[in-house]
Amino acid sequence: MTNDMINIVVEVMPHFEGYVYPNEATQQPLWGVLIVLYPYITGLVAGAFIMASLVRVFNVKALEPVYRLSLLTAFAFLLCAPLPLLFHLGHPERCFEVMMTPHLTPRWRSSALSMRGT
Amino acid sequence: MKNHLSRRSVLGRLSAAVAGVLAAPVAKAAKAVTQKVLVTTDAPKDYDPIKHKWVMAIDANRCIGCGFCAEACKKENHVPEGPYFRTWVERYIITKPKPGSGAARGETLVDCPNGGITGYPEAPVPKEEIQHSFFVPKLCNLCQHSPCVQVCPVGATFDAPDGAVLIDPKYCIGCGFCIQACPYGCRFLSPVTKTAEKCTLCYHRITRGLKPACVEVCPTQARIFGDLTNAKPEDPILQFYQNNLVTALKPHLGTEPRLFYAGIDKEVR
């Protein structure tokens, strides 16, 4: 399934002619479907949230039955929105480092002595 | 009109400016020291990066395209099989201009099968149509203003005080940002470690007084490596700077590479 999707994207991508650096001549693009999924899911979140806000903020009575559903949908997609970006990382377990940057040193987890010369 | 500048405010601003000027080198030194103490590299414990300035230069006139450097690099640094290279050798073929065209030179044909390790196929154009051809070894350009360092979201890539641009493998999250940013295509995402990797100038070797693997195996001394801080006048790297007209790759990008080439054509990118 994922491979099929990746193949579709690769086929749609423009084919380059001429020379490409060997490191860049990989079979699949470095940033693939998983990156594209992120704005897709956040779009769903935004859309569902607007549906919910129409009821309460703008008082659209016609949408009252879907108020609860759309808010829950927004919440559900919100929870899984970062997942594609996380899984595209080589090391998803280190993702929190992004929030810790900028920092004085790249290494702060273990003691200074054990970090040298490893 | 009343003068708004009191003596107190002028003195305050002046002292702030002086403090700012004085603080800059202090901050630089502090950064170098923290990097030295706290960053994971392959250097031995007694290595002091502040006392060195490593540079590499390429004399493309001497390169014969044997690909030993690319092969040695793969073996020395355990670079994974496949399209992953820390260094590689490109073949440039410049054809003669087509009859009747106003151009002085024909098209540029570049190829680099398997990084140049396994040799090159027959030229794609007949020999009579080739104006000239040459080889260009490529590696990290050791930029002073490295795009890869600027974009790293976790600060895993850094400029070492000794001129090398390194990656802390225990910090890299493998997002691929630096790979997209490098205008020279010198980085790749390793399928083994799942982190970005690049030429480190064989940091584990140079910090122990050895030459990088590619320099060591080059049979024609097309690669010149040296330490600018401790170079004697007869050092090959100073000789190279003295005797050659050098150029850098893609100078219009403002990356200020510290890797210089001699004997390459304007077509080389």
HADDOCK unambig.tbl for C-alpha pairs under 7 A between the chains (distance, minus, plus):
assign (segid A and resid 19 and name CA) (segid B and resid 110 and name CA) 5.84 0.50 0.50
assign (segid A and resid 19 and name CA) (segid B and resid 111 and name CA) 6.43 0.50 0.50
assign (segid A and resid 21 and name CA) (segid B and resid 185 and name CA) 5.82 0.50 0.50
assign (segid A and resid 22 and name CA) (segid B and resid 83 and name CA) 5.90 0.50 0.50
assign (segid A and resid 22 and name CA) (segid B and resid 115 and name CA) 6.59 0.50 0.50
assign (segid A and resid 23 and name CA) (segid B and resid 83 and name CA) 5.63 0.50 0.50
assign (segid A and resid 23 and name CA) (segid B and resid 84 and name CA) 5.33 0.50 0.50
assign (segid A and resid 23 and name CA) (segid B and resid 85 and name CA) 6.19 0.50 0.50
assign (segid A and resid 23 and name CA) (segid B and resid 185 and name CA) 6.10 0.50 0.50
assign (segid A and resid 23 and name CA) (segid B and resid 186 and name CA) 6.89 0.50 0.50
assign (segid A and resid 23 and name CA) (segid B and resid 187 and name CA) 6.79 0.50 0.50
assign (segid A and resid 23 and name CA) (segid B and resid 188 and name CA) 5.89 0.50 0.50
assign (segid A and resid 24 and name CA) (segid B and resid 185 and name CA) 6.48 0.50 0.50
assign (segid A and resid 25 and name CA) (segid B and resid 83 and name CA) 6.94 0.50 0.50
assign (segid A and resid 26 and name CA) (segid B and resid 83 and name CA) 6.51 0.50 0.50
assign (segid A and resid 89 and name CA) (segid B and resid 173 and name CA) 6.22 0.50 0.50
assign (segid A and resid 89 and name CA) (segid B and resid 174 and name CA) 5.22 0.50 0.50
assign (segid A and resid 89 and name CA) (segid B and resid 175 and name CA) 4.85 0.50 0.50
assign (segid A and resid 90 and name CA) (segid B and resid 173 and name CA) 5.74 0.50 0.50
assign (segid A and resid 90 and name CA) (segid B and resid 174 and name CA) 4.14 0.50 0.50
assign (segid A and resid 90 and name CA) (segid B and resid 175 and name CA) 6.34 0.50 0.50
assign (segid A and resid 90 and name CA) (segid B and resid 194 and name CA) 4.60 0.50 0.50
assign (segid A and resid 90 and name CA) (segid B and resid 195 and name CA) 6.00 0.50 0.50
assign (segid A and resid 91 and name CA) (segid B and resid 173 and name CA) 4.76 0.50 0.50
assign (segid A and resid 91 and name CA) (segid B and resid 174 and name CA) 5.91 0.50 0.50
assign (segid A and resid 91 and name CA) (segid B and resid 194 and name CA) 6.75 0.50 0.50
assign (segid A and resid 92 and name CA) (segid B and resid 173 and name CA) 6.78 0.50 0.50
assign (segid A and resid 94 and name CA) (segid B and resid 173 and name CA) 5.85 0.50 0.50
assign (segid A and resid 95 and name CA) (segid B and resid 173 and name CA) 6.62 0.50 0.50
assign (segid A and resid 97 and name CA) (segid B and resid 154 and name CA) 5.80 0.50 0.50
assign (segid A and resid 98 and name CA) (segid B and resid 153 and name CA) 5.75 0.50 0.50
assign (segid A and resid 98 and name CA) (segid B and resid 154 and name CA) 5.07 0.50 0.50
assign (segid A and resid 101 and name CA) (segid B and resid 154 and name CA) 5.48 0.50 0.50
assign (segid A and resid 101 and name CA) (segid B and resid 155 and name CA) 6.80 0.50 0.50
assign (segid A and resid 102 and name CA) (segid B and resid 155 and name CA) 6.92 0.50 0.50
assign (segid A and resid 105 and name CA) (segid B and resid 34 and name CA) 6.59 0.50 0.50
assign (segid A and resid 105 and name CA) (segid B and resid 35 and name CA) 6.52 0.50 0.50
assign (segid A and resid 105 and name CA) (segid B and resid 38 and name CA) 6.57 0.50 0.50
assign (segid A and resid 106 and name CA) (segid B and resid 39 and name CA) 6.21 0.50 0.50
assign (segid A and resid 106 and name CA) (segid B and resid 155 and name CA) 6.15 0.50 0.50
assign (segid A and resid 106 and name CA) (segid B and resid 156 and name CA) 5.92 0.50 0.50
assign (segid A and resid 106 and name CA) (segid B and resid 171 and name CA) 6.66 0.50 0.50
assign (segid A and resid 107 and name CA) (segid B and resid 38 and name CA) 5.90 0.50 0.50
assign (segid A and resid 107 and name CA) (segid B and resid 39 and name CA) 5.88 0.50 0.50
assign (segid A and resid 112 and name CA) (segid B and resid 37 and name CA) 6.73 0.50 0.50
assign (segid A and resid 112 and name CA) (segid B and resid 38 and name CA) 5.75 0.50 0.50
assign (segid A and resid 115 and name CA) (segid B and resid 38 and name CA) 6.06 0.50 0.50
assign (segid A and resid 115 and name CA) (segid B and resid 39 and name CA) 6.77 0.50 0.50
assign (segid A and resid 115 and name CA) (segid B and resid 40 and name CA) 5.97 0.50 0.50
assign (segid A and resid 116 and name CA) (segid B and resid 37 and name CA) 6.37 0.50 0.50
assign (segid A and resid 116 and name CA) (segid B and resid 38 and name CA) 6.44 0.50 0.50
assign (segid A and resid 116 and name CA) (segid B and resid 39 and name CA) 6.84 0.50 0.50
assign (segid A and resid 116 and name CA) (segid B and resid 40 and name CA) 6.12 0.50 0.50
assign (segid A and resid 116 and name CA) (segid B and resid 45 and name CA) 6.43 0.50 0.50
assign (segid A and resid 117 and name CA) (segid B and resid 40 and name CA) 6.79 0.50 0.50
assign (segid A and resid 117 and name CA) (segid B and resid 41 and name CA) 6.31 0.50 0.50
assign (segid A and resid 117 and name CA) (segid B and resid 42 and name CA) 5.93 0.50 0.50
assign (segid A and resid 117 and name CA) (segid B and resid 43 and name CA) 5.54 0.50 0.50
assign (segid A and resid 117 and name CA) (segid B and resid 44 and name CA) 5.15 0.50 0.50
assign (segid A and resid 117 and name CA) (segid B and resid 45 and name CA) 5.24 0.50 0.50
assign (segid A and resid 118 and name CA) (segid B and resid 40 and name CA) 6.30 0.50 0.50
assign (segid A and resid 118 and name CA) (segid B and resid 41 and name CA) 6.64 0.50 0.50
assign (segid A and resid 118 and name CA) (segid B and resid 42 and name CA) 6.29 0.50 0.50
